[in-house]
Amino acid sequence: MRAERIVARGFRNLRDLDLELPPSGAVFLGPNGHGKTNLLELLYYPVLYRSLRGARDVDVTCHGEAGFELALTLRAERTPRELAAGFRCAGKRKRLTQDGVEPERLSDAIGHWLAVAFLPTDLHLVQGPASERRQYLDRVLSLADRAYLRALSAYRRALAQRNSALRQRRPDLAGAWNPMLARFGAELVRRRMGWIADHAESFTATCVALGELAEVTLRYRGDGALADEAAWPEAFARAANRDEALGATGTGPHRDDVDIRLGGRPLREVGSTGQHRTAAVALRLCERETLAAASGTEPALLLDDVFAELDAGRQERLAAALQQGAAHQTFITAPREDELPVDFHLETLQVENGRVGDARHPQAV
C-alpha cells in the first residue's frame, strides 16, 4: 500500500504542504521541534481520522488557524484514490470524503489507508498500565476486521450502561445489560486470545532477530473461560456483590492485559530501555503483519526516532528487518544522518521550521 502525495493546510506547525511521496518512503531529517513527528502524524491521520498521539482535532489545528485540511492520494489502482479530511474549530465540525464522496459512517472510511506507527511513547506498551496494551490490541484487531470493531463498540456501549445502572444502585437494571455484555465480550476475548496465540511465536522470533538474547514471550492475561458466552452468567453472579459495592463492572475483557516477559519475568520490571524498545518495535511489526494479512497489501511504516537508544548491533538488525521486501513505504524521522545505521537506504527530505525541503538524491544515511 503506497501513497503518492500529501496535501495539507493548517495542520500543527507544518506550513502549507504539497508533497510528492517517494515510492519507497523517506527519511525526514531536521532539528527537534521543527515538525518531523507532525509530518508522521499527518500521514497517519487518514488511517483512523484522528491523531496518532491522541490529540483532539482542535489541538491538531495550527495556532491561529480556523481549522485544517488534508488530502492523501494513493496509487492510481487504489479505490478510493483520494482520502480527504477537514476540520473547523467553530462548531468542532469534521468532514471526511473519499474521492469527493462523504461516507455514511466513520467505520466506512477506515481501512482504505493503512499505516503502522512507532513513537518513542510506545515504550508505554511495555512499561505502562494494562490499558495501553488493551488499546493496542483493540486498534490492531479493529483495523484488521470490522466485525471486531462492531463488537467492541457494542461492548463499550453496554458496559457504559451497566456501569451507570450500578452507580445508581439499580442492580436489576444493570442485569438487563448482562446478555449484551456476554455476547460481545465473549467475541472480544476469543479474538484477542486467538491473536496472541497466532502471533506469540512471531513476536518472540522478531525480538531474537532484533538482537535480544533472552526469550521474550507474549501471552493473554484474563479469564479465558469468558471466551464462551455461556460462562458469563456465573461470572456475573460471583462478582455481583463487588460490582454493586464499587459501582462498576469488574468482569470482562475491559480488565484484561497482555503479559510480556523476559526470561520468564515481567519485562517492564527487569528489562533495560533498549529491551523495552525492542519489544515495542516487535509489537508494531506484529501489527504490520496482521494488517498485511487482513488487507492483502503491506501497510506503510511511520517510525519516529526508532533507532534511538539502541546499540549499533540492534540498529543494524532493525534496519535489515525494515528493508525486507519492497512492497511497503517506510517513513522515518531522525535529527541527523549520523544517528541512522550506515546501511539504511532511503531518499532524504529536510524538515525545518515546519517546511519540508525537496528530496535529495537517494543515498545511504
Secondary structure as GFF3:
##gff-version 3
##sequence-region A 1 365
A	DSSP	beta_strand	3	9	.	.	.	ID=ss1
A	DSSP	beta_strand	17	20	.	.	.	ID=ss2
A	DSSP	beta_strand	25	29	.	.	.	ID=ss3
A	DSSP	alpha_helix	36	48	.	.	.	ID=ss4
A	DSSP	alpha_helix	57	60	.	.	.	ID=ss5
A	DSSP	beta_strand	67	74	.	.	.	ID=ss6
A	DSSP	beta_strand	82	88	.	.	.	ID=ss7
A	DSSP	three_ten_helix	90	92	.	.	.	ID=ss8
A	DSSP	beta_strand	93	98	.	.	.	ID=ss9
A	DSSP	alpha_helix	106	109	.	.	.	ID=ss10
A	DSSP	beta_strand	115	118	.	.	.	ID=ss11
A	DSSP	three_ten_helix	120	123	.	.	.	ID=ss12
A	DSSP	alpha_helix	124	127	.	.	.	ID=ss13
A	DSSP	alpha_helix	130	144	.	.	.	ID=ss14
A	DSSP	alpha_helix	146	167	.	.	.	ID=ss15
A	DSSP	alpha_helix	171	175	.	.	.	ID=ss16
A	DSSP	alpha_helix	178	209	.	.	.	ID=ss17
A	DSSP	beta_strand	216	221	.	.	.	ID=ss18
A	DSSP	three_ten_helix	224	227	.	.	.	ID=ss19
A	DSSP	three_ten_helix	229	231	.	.	.	ID=ss20
A	DSSP	alpha_helix	232	246	.	.	.	ID=ss21
A	DSSP	three_ten_helix	253	255	.	.	.	ID=ss22
A	DSSP	beta_strand	257	262	.	.	.	ID=ss23
A	DSSP	beta_strand	265	266	.	.	.	ID=ss24
A	DSSP	alpha_helix	267	270	.	.	.	ID=ss25
A	DSSP	alpha_helix	273	295	.	.	.	ID=ss26
A	DSSP	beta_strand	300	304	.	.	.	ID=ss27
A	DSSP	alpha_helix	312	322	.	.	.	ID=ss28
A	DSSP	beta_strand	330	334	.	.	.	ID=ss29
A	DSSP	three_ten_helix	337	339	.	.	.	ID=ss30
A	DSSP	beta_strand	345	352	.	.	.	ID=ss31
A	DSSP	beta_strand	355	356	.	.	.	ID=ss32
A	DSSP	beta_strand	363	364	.	.	.	ID=ss33
###
